[in-house]
């Protein structure tokens, strides 16, 4: 018996061009970032749908600017936070 694994290449959240988010974005699946996040992004994968192609873990014309998060912002309070290394660079 063979199992079929269907890949999900659709973004669950899309931040459009010229959109500005101040704070944190939490997405447990795919995020397409075309605008600007002034803060932090937590996602399973970035998706870029451009010119009929799907790019996984790419940001196309979007940006994440962490230092512009206001010092008064306290952040998301998640019960369990798992951290792991995405990729070691040597």
N, CA, C and O atoms as CSV, one atom per row, in Angstrom:
chain,resi,resn,atom,element,x,y,z
A,1,UNK,N,N,0.848,-1.169,0.000
A,1,UNK,CA,C,0.000,0.000,0.000
A,1,UNK,C,C,0.896,1.234,0.000
A,1,UNK,O,O,1.791,1.353,0.836
A,2,UNK,N,N,0.662,2.133,-0.917
A,2,UNK,CA,C,1.455,3.357,-0.984
A,2,UNK,C,C,0.617,4.528,-0.483
A,2,UNK,O,O,-0.580,4.628,-0.749
A,3,UNK,N,N,1.275,5.387,0.234
A,3,UNK,CA,C,0.593,6.569,0.743
A,3,UNK,C,C,0.901,7.761,-0.147
A,3,UNK,O,O,2.041,7.968,-0.565
A,4,UNK,N,N,-0.116,8.525,-0.424
A,4,UNK,CA,C,0.042,9.729,-1.234
A,4,UNK,C,C,0.126,10.936,-0.303
A,4,UNK,O,O,-0.789,11.200,0.477
A,5,UNK,N,N,1.225,11.653,-0.399
A,5,UNK,CA,C,1.382,12.864,0.402
A,5,UNK,C,C,1.119,14.060,-0.502
A,5,UNK,O,O,1.856,14.315,-1.455
A,6,UNK,N,N,0.056,14.787,-0.182
A,6,UNK,CA,C,-0.308,15.945,-0.981
A,6,UNK,C,C,0.339,17.184,-0.381
A,6,UNK,O,O,0.129,17.503,0.789
A,7,UNK,N,N,1.126,17.876,-1.193
A,7,UNK,CA,C,1.775,19.102,-0.723
A,7,UNK,C,C,0.794,20.260,-0.793
A,7,UNK,O,O,0.031,20.391,-1.750
A,8,UNK,N,N,0.825,21.082,0.217
A,8,UNK,CA,C,-0.030,22.257,0.268
A,8,UNK,C,C,0.811,23.472,-0.094
A,8,UNK,O,O,1.611,23.943,0.714
A,9,UNK,N,N,0.630,23.976,-1.300
A,9,UNK,CA,C,1.399,25.127,-1.762
A,9,UNK,C,C,0.558,26.394,-1.762
A,9,UNK,O,O,0.928,27.379,-2.401
A,10,UNK,N,N,-0.563,26.384,-1.059
A,10,UNK,CA,C,-1.402,27.573,-0.976
A,10,UNK,C,C,-1.092,28.308,0.322
A,10,UNK,O,O,-0.969,27.683,1.375
A,11,UNK,N,N,-0.965,29.628,0.254
A,11,UNK,CA,C,-0.733,30.375,1.490
A,11,UNK,C,C,-2.011,30.469,2.314
A,11,UNK,O,O,-3.094,30.684,1.771
A,12,UNK,N,N,-1.879,30.309,3.617
A,12,UNK,CA,C,-3.020,30.483,4.504
A,12,UNK,C,C,-3.180,31.952,4.885
A,12,UNK,O,O,-4.288,32.403,5.176
A,13,UNK,N,N,-2.081,32.694,4.885
A,13,UNK,CA,C,-2.109,34.140,5.130
A,13,UNK,C,C,-1.332,34.821,4.010
A,13,UNK,O,O,-0.240,34.387,3.646
A,14,UNK,N,N,-1.910,35.895,3.467
A,14,UNK,CA,C,-1.226,36.701,2.458
A,14,UNK,C,C,-1.143,38.124,2.988
A,14,UNK,O,O,-2.161,38.727,3.327
A,15,UNK,N,N,0.062,38.653,3.059
A,15,UNK,CA,C,0.261,40.056,3.403
A,15,UNK,C,C,0.629,40.746,2.098
A,15,UNK,O,O,1.729,40.571,1.574
A,16,UNK,N,N,-0.305,41.529,1.584
A,16,UNK,CA,C,-0.186,42.117,0.246
A,16,UNK,C,C,0.842,43.252,0.189
A,16,UNK,O,O,1.297,43.754,1.217
A,17,UNK,N,N,1.191,43.636,-1.034
A,17,UNK,CA,C,2.096,44.765,-1.256
A,17,UNK,C,C,1.524,46.013,-0.600
A,17,UNK,O,O,0.307,46.192,-0.550
A,18,UNK,N,N,2.378,46.853,-0.110
A,18,UNK,CA,C,2.034,48.113,0.549
A,18,UNK,C,C,1.350,47.920,1.894
A,18,UNK,O,O,1.013,48.910,2.544
A,19,UNK,N,N,1.132,46.694,2.336
A,19,UNK,CA,C,0.566,46.447,3.663
A,19,UNK,C,C,1.693,46.520,4.692
A,19,UNK,O,O,2.803,46.051,4.440
A,20,UNK,N,N,1.401,47.108,5.850
A,20,UNK,CA,C,2.379,47.205,6.928
A,20,UNK,C,C,1.744,46.621,8.189
A,20,UNK,O,O,0.695,47.086,8.635
A,21,UNK,N,N,2.378,45.614,8.754
A,21,UNK,CA,C,1.929,44.991,9.990
A,21,UNK,C,C,2.928,45.369,11.074
A,21,UNK,O,O,4.127,45.139,10.918
A,22,UNK,N,N,2.446,45.946,12.170
A,22,UNK,CA,C,3.306,46.287,13.301
A,22,UNK,C,C,2.962,45.311,14.415
A,22,UNK,O,O,1.844,45.323,14.930
A,23,UNK,N,N,3.913,44.468,14.788
A,23,UNK,CA,C,3.678,43.455,15.812
A,23,UNK,C,C,4.218,42.121,15.360
A,23,UNK,O,O,5.297,42.042,14.773
A,24,UNK,N,N,3.460,41.064,15.637
A,24,UNK,CA,C,3.881,39.718,15.294
A,24,UNK,C,C,2.853,39.046,14.396
A,24,UNK,O,O,1.650,39.263,14.535
A,25,UNK,N,N,3.345,38.231,13.479
A,25,UNK,CA,C,2.485,37.423,12.615
A,25,UNK,C,C,2.777,35.969,12.949
A,25,UNK,O,O,3.924,35.526,12.889
A,26,UNK,N,N,1.730,35.228,13.302
A,26,UNK,CA,C,1.864,33.797,13.593
A,26,UNK,C,C,1.019,33.025,12.594
A,26,UNK,O,O,-0.195,33.213,12.514
A,27,UNK,N,N,1.674,32.152,11.829
A,27,UNK,CA,C,0.982,31.335,10.832
A,27,UNK,C,C,1.513,29.915,10.962
A,27,UNK,O,O,2.712,29.686,10.801
A,28,UNK,N,N,0.627,28.948,11.253
A,28,UNK,CA,C,1.110,27.581,11.454
A,28,UNK,C,C,1.240,26.790,10.148
A,28,UNK,O,O,1.591,25.611,10.177
A,29,UNK,N,N,0.967,27.411,9.032
A,29,UNK,CA,C,1.168,26.770,7.715
A,29,UNK,C,C,2.011,27.695,6.834
A,29,UNK,O,O,3.122,28.064,7.214
A,30,UNK,N,N,1.491,28.075,5.653
A,30,UNK,CA,C,2.243,28.853,4.667
A,30,UNK,C,C,1.854,30.327,4.699
A,30,UNK,O,O,0.677,30.667,4.813
A,31,UNK,N,N,2.841,31.185,4.600
A,31,UNK,CA,C,2.647,32.636,4.605
A,31,UNK,C,C,3.268,33.218,3.342
A,31,UNK,O,O,4.424,32.946,3.019
A,32,UNK,N,N,2.471,34.033,2.626
A,32,UNK,CA,C,3.013,34.763,1.476
A,32,UNK,C,C,3.183,36.212,1.906
A,32,UNK,O,O,2.208,36.905,2.193
A,33,UNK,N,N,4.425,36.657,1.948
A,33,UNK,CA,C,4.750,37.999,2.431
A,33,UNK,C,C,5.209,38.871,1.274
A,33,UNK,O,O,6.305,38.698,0.741
A,34,UNK,N,N,4.344,39.821,0.892
A,34,UNK,CA,C,4.680,40.789,-0.150
A,34,UNK,C,C,4.851,42.181,0.447
A,34,UNK,O,O,5.464,43.049,-0.175
A,35,UNK,N,N,4.321,42.401,1.632
A,35,UNK,CA,C,4.375,43.701,2.299
A,35,UNK,C,C,5.491,43.746,3.320
A,35,UNK,O,O,6.531,43.110,3.150
A,36,UNK,N,N,5.266,44.508,4.388
A,36,UNK,CA,C,6.280,44.718,5.419
A,36,UNK,C,C,5.725,44.333,6.783
A,36,UNK,O,O,4.598,44.685,7.132
A,37,UNK,N,N,6.532,43.609,7.545
A,37,UNK,CA,C,6.215,43.315,8.938
A,37,UNK,C,C,7.252,44.021,9.787
A,37,UNK,O,O,8.442,43.717,9.707
A,38,UNK,N,N,6.796,44.970,10.608
A,38,UNK,CA,C,7.684,45.654,11.542
A,38,UNK,C,C,7.555,44.923,12.865
A,38,UNK,O,O,6.771,45.315,13.730
A,39,UNK,N,N,8.319,43.874,13.013
A,39,UNK,CA,C,8.231,43.030,14.193
A,39,UNK,C,C,8.783,41.655,13.901
A,39,UNK,O,O,9.913,41.520,13.432
A,40,UNK,N,N,7.984,40.625,14.179
A,40,UNK,CA,C,8.453,39.252,14.086
A,40,UNK,C,C,7.455,38.389,13.323
A,40,UNK,O,O,6.248,38.619,13.388
A,41,UNK,N,N,7.971,37.385,12.593
A,41,UNK,CA,C,7.129,36.442,11.855
A,41,UNK,C,C,7.466,35.030,12.317
A,41,UNK,O,O,8.632,34.639,12.368
A,42,UNK,N,N,6.421,34.270,12.654
A,42,UNK,CA,C,6.565,32.853,12.966
A,42,UNK,C,C,5.684,32.106,11.985
A,42,UNK,O,O,4.471,32.314,11.947
A,43,UNK,N,N,6.294,31.232,11.187
A,43,UNK,CA,C,5.541,30.480,10.185
A,43,UNK,C,C,6.207,29.148,9.921
A,43,UNK,O,O,7.391,28.969,10.207
A,44,UNK,N,N,5.446,28.211,9.375
A,44,UNK,CA,C,6.005,26.921,8.986
A,44,UNK,C,C,6.823,27.074,7.712
A,44,UNK,O,O,7.873,26.450,7.567
A,45,UNK,N,N,6.335,27.918,6.772
A,45,UNK,CA,C,7.046,28.117,5.511
A,45,UNK,C,C,6.588,29.416,4.858
A,45,UNK,O,O,5.426,29.808,4.957
A,46,UNK,N,N,7.526,30.066,4.194
A,46,UNK,CA,C,7.181,31.200,3.335
A,46,UNK,C,C,6.895,30.646,1.950
A,46,UNK,O,O,7.578,29.729,1.493
A,47,UNK,N,N,5.903,31.189,1.286
A,47,UNK,CA,C,5.534,30.783,-0.065
A,47,UNK,C,C,5.518,32.032,-0.938
A,47,UNK,O,O,5.004,33.074,-0.531
A,48,UNK,N,N,6.081,31.923,-2.135
A,48,UNK,CA,C,5.993,33.019,-3.106
A,48,UNK,C,C,5.389,32.447,-4.382
A,48,UNK,O,O,5.966,31.561,-5.011
A,49,UNK,N,N,4.227,32.962,-4.754
A,49,UNK,CA,C,3.567,32.554,-5.996
A,49,UNK,C,C,3.837,33.639,-7.022
A,49,UNK,O,O,3.196,34.690,-7.007
A,50,UNK,N,N,4.787,33.386,-7.916
A,50,UNK,CA,C,5.201,34.399,-8.882
A,50,UNK,C,C,5.366,33.794,-10.266
A,50,UNK,O,O,5.983,32.741,-10.421
A,51,UNK,N,N,4.821,34.454,-11.256
A,51,UNK,CA,C,4.973,34.076,-12.667
A,51,UNK,C,C,4.597,32.623,-12.926
A,51,UNK,O,O,5.254,31.942,-13.713
A,52,UNK,N,N,3.551,32.149,-12.271
A,52,UNK,CA,C,3.091,30.784,-12.486
A,52,UNK,C,C,3.892,29.723,-11.761
A,52,UNK,O,O,3.637,28.532,-11.937
A,53,UNK,N,N,4.852,30.128,-10.953
A,53,UNK,CA,C,5.672,29.179,-10.209
A,53,UNK,C,C,5.455,29.342,-8.712
A,53,UNK,O,O,5.008,30.391,-8.247
A,54,UNK,N,N,5.775,28.296,-7.968
A,54,UNK,CA,C,5.677,28.314,-6.514
A,54,UNK,C,C,7.085,28.220,-5.954
A,54,UNK,O,O,7.828,27.291,-6.269
A,55,UNK,N,N,7.445,29.181,-5.127
A,55,UNK,CA,C,8.758,29.196,-4.484
A,55,UNK,C,C,8.556,28.983,-2.987
A,55,UNK,O,O,7.859,29.756,-2.330
A,56,UNK,N,N,9.163,27.941,-2.461
A,56,UNK,CA,C,9.026,27.612,-1.049
A,56,UNK,C,C,10.179,28.240,-0.278
A,56,UNK,O,O,11.334,28.179,-0.699
A,57,UNK,N,N,9.843,28.848,0.869
A,57,UNK,CA,C,10.802,29.540,1.737
A,57,UNK,C,C,11.508,30.681,1.024
A,57,UNK,O,O,12.714,30.883,1.170
A,58,UNK,N,N,10.718,31.427,0.243
A,58,UNK,CA,C,11.182,32.635,-0.420
A,58,UNK,C,C,10.257,33.791,-0.050
A,58,UNK,O,O,9.051,33.612,0.117
A,59,UNK,N,N,10.840,34.966,0.071
A,59,UNK,CA,C,10.065,36.194,0.264
A,59,UNK,C,C,10.297,37.041,-0.973
A,59,UNK,O,O,11.436,37.384,-1.290
A,60,UNK,N,N,9.218,37.382,-1.679
A,60,UNK,CA,C,9.313,38.146,-2.915
A,60,UNK,C,C,8.818,39.570,-2.663
A,60,UNK,O,O,7.620,39.789,-2.480
A,61,UNK,N,N,9.730,40.529,-2.654
A,61,UNK,CA,C,9.445,41.956,-2.442
A,61,UNK,C,C,8.831,42.259,-1.075
A,61,UNK,O,O,8.244,43.326,-0.899
A,62,UNK,N,N,8.947,41.370,-0.125
A,62,UNK,CA,C,8.470,41.609,1.228
A,62,UNK,C,C,9.644,41.848,2.155
A,62,UNK,O,O,10.797,41.652,1.769
A,63,UNK,N,N,9.353,42.274,3.383
A,63,UNK,CA,C,10.442,42.484,4.333
A,63,UNK,C,C,9.955,42.307,5.764
A,63,UNK,O,O,8.791,42.548,6.085
A,64,UNK,N,N,10.880,41.878,6.610
A,64,UNK,CA,C,10.657,41.768,8.040
A,64,UNK,C,C,11.700,42.657,8.700
A,64,UNK,O,O,12.903,42.443,8.547
A,65,UNK,N,N,11.224,43.660,9.439
A,65,UNK,CA,C,12.115,44.632,10.069
A,65,UNK,C,C,11.911,44.526,11.579
A,65,UNK,O,O,11.010,45.159,12.128
A,66,UNK,N,N,12.734,43.739,12.246
A,66,UNK,CA,C,12.562,43.479,13.667
A,66,UNK,C,C,12.861,44.685,14.544
A,66,UNK,O,O,12.113,44.915,15.494
A,67,UNK,N,N,13.913,45.476,14.289
A,67,UNK,CA,C,14.221,46.588,15.203
A,67,UNK,C,C,13.131,47.661,15.275
A,67,UNK,O,O,13.162,48.473,16.201
A,68,UNK,N,N,12.180,47.706,14.356
A,68,UNK,CA,C,11.155,48.741,14.371
A,68,UNK,C,C,9.943,48.367,15.224
A,68,UNK,O,O,8.945,49.088,15.236
A,69,UNK,N,N,10.028,47.247,15.936
A,69,UNK,CA,C,8.949,46.869,16.849
A,69,UNK,C,C,9.013,47.795,18.061
A,69,UNK,O,O,10.070,47.917,18.681
A,70,UNK,N,N,7.909,48.446,18.411
A,70,UNK,CA,C,7.919,49.373,19.549
A,70,UNK,C,C,8.337,48.675,20.845
A,70,UNK,O,O,7.977,47.518,21.065
A,71,UNK,N,N,9.086,49.357,21.695
A,71,UNK,CA,C,9.559,48.760,22.945
A,71,UNK,C,C,8.411,48.445,23.895
A,71,UNK,O,O,8.576,47.620,24.794
A,72,UNK,N,N,7.247,49.080,23.722
A,72,UNK,CA,C,6.085,48.828,24.568
A,72,UNK,C,C,5.384,47.516,24.221
A,72,UNK,O,O,4.572,47.029,25.008
A,73,UNK,N,N,5.681,46.936,23.059
A,73,UNK,CA,C,5.000,45.725,22.622
A,73,UNK,C,C,5.482,44.543,23.452
A,73,UNK,O,O,6.686,44.306,23.553
A,74,UNK,N,N,4.551,43.798,24.047
A,74,UNK,CA,C,4.931,42.693,24.930
A,74,UNK,C,C,5.013,41.352,24.207
A,74,UNK,O,O,5.629,40.426,24.736
A,75,UNK,N,N,4.426,41.210,23.034
A,75,UNK,CA,C,4.547,39.989,22.255
A,75,UNK,C,C,3.448,38.973,22.504
A,75,UNK,O,O,2.621,39.130,23.402
A,76,UNK,N,N,3.460,37.932,21.691
A,76,UNK,CA,C,2.492,36.843,21.820
A,76,UNK,C,C,2.880,35.957,22.991
A,76,UNK,O,O,4.061,35.690,23.213
A,77,UNK,N,N,1.897,35.509,23.727
A,77,UNK,CA,C,2.132,34.605,24.843
A,77,UNK,C,C,1.693,33.205,24.436
A,77,UNK,O,O,0.528,32.842,24.597
A,78,UNK,N,N,2.619,32.428,23.914
A,78,UNK,CA,C,2.315,31.072,23.475
A,78,UNK,C,C,2.666,30.097,24.595
A,78,UNK,O,O,3.705,30.229,25.242
A,79,UNK,N,N,1.791,29.118,24.818
A,79,UNK,CA,C,2.016,28.164,25.905
A,79,UNK,C,C,3.245,27.301,25.669
A,79,UNK,O,O,4.068,27.129,26.568
A,80,UNK,N,N,3.370,26.766,24.479
A,80,UNK,CA,C,4.532,25.934,24.169
A,80,UNK,C,C,5.239,26.525,22.973
A,80,UNK,O,O,4.633,26.780,21.932
A,81,UNK,N,N,6.510,26.735,23.134
A,81,UNK,CA,C,7.311,27.270,22.048
A,81,UNK,C,C,8.467,26.314,21.806
A,81,UNK,O,O,9.299,26.094,22.685
A,82,UNK,N,N,8.510,25.756,20.623
A,82,UNK,CA,C,9.606,24.875,20.257
A,82,UNK,C,C,10.521,25.634,19.311
A,82,UNK,O,O,10.065,26.238,18.340
A,83,UNK,N,N,11.785,25.599,19.596
A,83,UNK,CA,C,12.747,26.227,18.699
A,83,UNK,C,C,13.632,25.141,18.108
A,83,UNK,O,O,13.946,24.146,18.762
A,84,UNK,N,N,14.020,25.348,16.881
A,84,UNK,CA,C,14.910,24.402,16.222
A,84,UNK,C,C,15.718,25.144,15.171
A,84,UNK,O,O,15.341,26.229,14.729
A,85,UNK,N,N,16.806,24.562,14.790
A,85,UNK,CA,C,17.683,25.156,13.790
A,85,UNK,C,C,17.129,24.869,12.418
A,85,UNK,O,O,16.898,23.710,12.075
A,86,UNK,N,N,16.908,25.905,11.620
A,86,UNK,CA,C,16.406,25.710,10.267
A,86,UNK,C,C,17.491,25.097,9.374
A,86,UNK,O,O,17.241,24.154,8.623
A,87,UNK,N,N,18.704,25.659,9.476
A,87,UNK,CA,C,19.813,25.146,8.692
A,87,UNK,C,C,21.102,25.691,9.260
A,87,UNK,O,O,21.217,26.888,9.523
A,88,UNK,N,N,22.072,24.814,9.450
A,88,UNK,CA,C,23.370,25.270,9.931
A,88,UNK,C,C,24.162,25.828,8.754
A,88,UNK,O,O,24.217,25.209,7.692
A,89,UNK,N,N,24.762,26.974,8.936
A,89,UNK,CA,C,25.596,27.586,7.900
A,89,UNK,C,C,27.036,27.589,8.385
A,89,UNK,O,O,27.332,28.001,9.506
A,90,UNK,N,N,27.915,27.125,7.527
A,90,UNK,CA,C,29.350,27.069,7.881
A,90,UNK,C,C,30.136,27.981,7.000
A,90,UNK,O,O,31.355,28.076,7.139
